């Protein structure tokens, strides 16, 4: 009989069927034909029914990040100048914390304007039709409204194109919300609910500079740990940045290390010492779970040698150094292959420490960083550029570190595994794995690095004096939760196409405009449905 065609299911199906028939395996042939028939659109199906059957056969593969864009404010203050202004000892911020510079929002920028700018830029630069987006998730801990999500503000971009069929809202838990939003989008594309469109993830925050003591106060030793940014990621199949979803370890617990109970204030309550301990405890737990899953699926032990790079949530660089050193010590306690005899000898005096004792041991911390230094320079240092230059970006921090890696090493990343550690106080944490491939234009590693233009954005910033920085903070603090005011509308520092806040009216409604580009007039003001 003539061979039936089922090419709409899989191009390889006809070849397989022919092979079975030629080998006279009639039973298997009948089984395959029955399966194929149940999946195939029939002449009597409606077009909708046919489309559903075809979609059911088409599961997304290699789901991950197709494209990225980053935006951070063009205004910044040098940490060295801030040391002098604050009367801090020389090197306290630059060496002690490992920070170089800090971005901050002026009165015309906030998490919504940064997000509008980043989303609009990604769609334009990668040529993505807003109608092709089916899910939009936002991660943020910066509270603009206790009811209305940031996602709804961003819908203005899609409403103009007639697309209101977009799932997703905001995710909130300190610095972890962006990762929760990312997992939601990835899981959606991998699920039977996926409708074939892109997912879009926004991580946006303006990290308020607070004091690392048990009181809410703007000035203090944590002032240099502020920062601000928005990062957008396009999620879909056949991505250059693929999630290895089976390698994922999480740790969730109850802790009062960093929290914001006073809804009338923008500043958190922070226990600095506990916060660092919680971070390292969560790191240990996530690494343990991650390694166990890797070993379950791969049948061999995992060590730091099995990943090319490690990317950490980065409140400040010194914590990143300590965190990677902790993983090296963890490998020692697991007798992993990455630890040579010389390192074992240095770690030996600390082998009997309990977990709590090891978190408090300054001697262990020092030795671990010494042992880890060569690994750190090759596996972590390339991820540190933006966090050191922009500061703590809360939900965006870990992904800004990843952007730094793409910027520095994009031509060398194909085929490499990247391990990510995301942490949010309170506490929530996950370690997960990415596998990279070059991809195809415009969704390629090289184009992602080119589009984000990290060097250009850093070099074009405006450095301000610490006095101007403090003055801006006081104005922002005064206006926090306020209404019925107009901003300066000073866009002289903003690049063309940047969105900015113009007004908050007597009903607390926020109005934004877009700075004119060279080839188009500025958009009119936009607001929540008005």
RASULVEN-V467521 format. One record per backbone hydrogen bond with DSSP energy under -0.5 kcal/mol. CO is the residue of the C=O (numbers start at 1). NH is the residue of the N-H. Records with the same first field share a line. If there is no record, write none. Layout:
CO=NH  NH
This chain:
4=6
6=9  10
10=13  14
12=16
13=17
14=18
15=19
16=20
17=21
18=22
19=23
20=25
21=24
24=26
25=29
26=30
27=31
28=32
29=33
30=34
31=35
32=36
33=37
34=38
35=39
36=40
42=45
46=50
47=51
48=52
49=53
50=54
51=55
52=56
53=57
54=57  58
55=58
57=59
61=238
62=239
63=243
64=66  236
65=241
67=234
69=232
71=230
74=462
75=104
76=464
77=102
78=82
79=83
80=84
81=85
82=86
83=87  88
84=87
89=92
91=95  96
92=97
93=99
97=318
100=79  80
102=77
106=109
108=501
110=114
111=115
112=116
113=117
114=118
115=119
116=120
117=121
118=122
119=123
120=124
121=125
122=126
123=128
124=127
127=129
129=132
130=133
132=134  198
134=167
135=200
137=202
138=171
139=204
141=143
142=144
149=152  153
150=153  154
151=155
153=156
154=157  158
155=159
156=160
158=161  163
159=162
162=164
164=166
167=136
169=138
171=140
173=176
174=173  177
176=179  180
177=181
178=182
179=183
180=184
181=185
182=186
183=187
184=188
185=189
186=190
187=191
188=191
191=194
198=134  135
199=235
200=137
201=233
202=139  204
203=231
205=207  229
206=208
207=227
208=210
211=213
213=215  270
215=217
217=211
220=223
222=225
223=226
226=392
227=207
229=205
230=71
231=203
232=69
233=201
234=66  67
235=199
236=64
240=242  437
241=65
242=435
243=245
244=247
246=248
247=433
249=431
251=429
253=255
255=257
257=271
259=269
261=263
262=265
268=270
269=259
270=272
271=275
272=276
273=277
274=278
275=279
276=280
277=281
278=282
279=283
280=284
281=285
282=286
283=287
284=288
285=289
286=290
287=291
288=292
289=293
290=294
291=295
292=296
293=297
294=298
295=299
303=306
304=307
309=419
311=421
313=315
316=319  320
317=321
318=322
319=323
320=324
321=325
322=326
323=327
324=328
325=329
326=330
327=331
328=332
329=333
330=334
331=336
332=335
336=339
338=340
340=344
341=345
342=346
343=347
344=348
347=350
348=351
350=353
354=358
355=359
356=360
357=361
360=362
361=365
362=366
363=367
364=368
365=369
366=370
367=371
368=372
369=373
372=376
373=377
374=378
375=379
376=380  381
379=310
380=383
381=384
384=388
385=389
386=390  391
387=391
388=100  101
390=103
391=393
393=396
394=397
396=400
397=401
398=402
399=403
400=404
401=405
402=406
403=407
404=408
405=409
406=410
409=412
410=413
413=416
416=436
417=308  309
418=434
419=311
420=432
421=313
422=430
424=427  428
426=255
427=253
428=424
429=251
430=422
431=249
432=420
433=244
434=418
435=242
436=415
438=445
440=443
442=444
443=440
444=448
445=449
446=450
447=451
448=452
449=453
453=457
454=458
455=459
456=460
458=461
461=463
462=76
465=468  469
466=470
467=471
468=472
469=473
470=474
471=475
472=476
473=477
474=478
475=479
476=480
477=480
479=482
485=504
489=491
491=494
495=498
498=515
500=513
502=487
503=511
504=485
505=484  508
509=505
511=502  503
512=526
513=500
515=497
517=520
520=517
523=514
526=512
527=529
